[in-house]
Amino acid sequence: MTPTEAATLIGCHVRHVRALCKQGVIKSRRRQTPGGFYYVVDPDSAMEYANKPQTQGFPRGQKRT
């Protein structure tokens, strides 16, 4: 699953998903390319994070006005 698909599933921005991958909160694999790298997110890990109750911050899936 791409970070964009995971962001849609979780209800957050793709940059946040990439940060979660970097921190190890969401399981992912880092794939090298000649121009850099990209993440392949584990779907089960993303679903688990989406279902976990949120303790702080702006509610997931809502747009800020």
For each residue, the residues with C-beta under 8 A, 3 or more apart:
1: 5 6 9 40 41 42 43 46
2: 5 6 38 39 40 41
3: 6 7 14 17 18 21 38 39 41
4: 7 8 14
5: 1 2 8 9 41
6: 1 2 3 9 10 14 17 26 41 43 46
7: 3 4 10 11 12 13 14 16 17
8: 4 5 11
9: 1 5 6 46 47 50
10: 6 7 16 17 46 49 50 60
11: 7 8 50 60 61 62
12: 7 16 17 60
13: 7 16 17
14: 3 4 6 7 17 18
15: 18 19
16: 7 10 12 13 19 20
17: 3 6 7 10 12 13 14 20 21 26 39 41 46
18: 3 14 15 21 22 39
19: 15 16 22 23
20: 16 17 23 25 26 49
21: 3 17 18 24 25 26 28 30 39 41
22: 18 19
23: 19 20
24: 21 27
25: 20 21 49
26: 6 17 20 21 41 42 45 46 49
27: 24 41 42 44 45
28: 21 39 40 41 42 45
29: 39 40 42
30: 21 37 38 39 40
31: 37 38 39 40
32: 36 37
33: 36 37 38
34:
35:
36: 32 33
37: 30 31 32 33
38: 2 3 30 31 33
39: 2 3 17 18 21 28 29 30 31
40: 1 2 28 29 30 31
41: 1 2 3 5 6 17 21 26 27 28 45 46
42: 1 26 27 28 29 45 46
43: 1 6 46 47
44: 27 47 48
45: 26 27 28 41 42 48 49
46: 1 6 9 10 17 26 41 42 43 49 50
47: 9 43 44 50 51
48: 44 45 51 52
49: 10 20 25 26 45 46 52
50: 9 10 11 46 47 60
51: 47 48
52: 48 49
53:
54: 57 59 60
55:
56:
57: 54
58: 62 64
59: 54 62
60: 10 11 12 50 54
61: 11
62: 11 58 59
63:
64: 58
65:
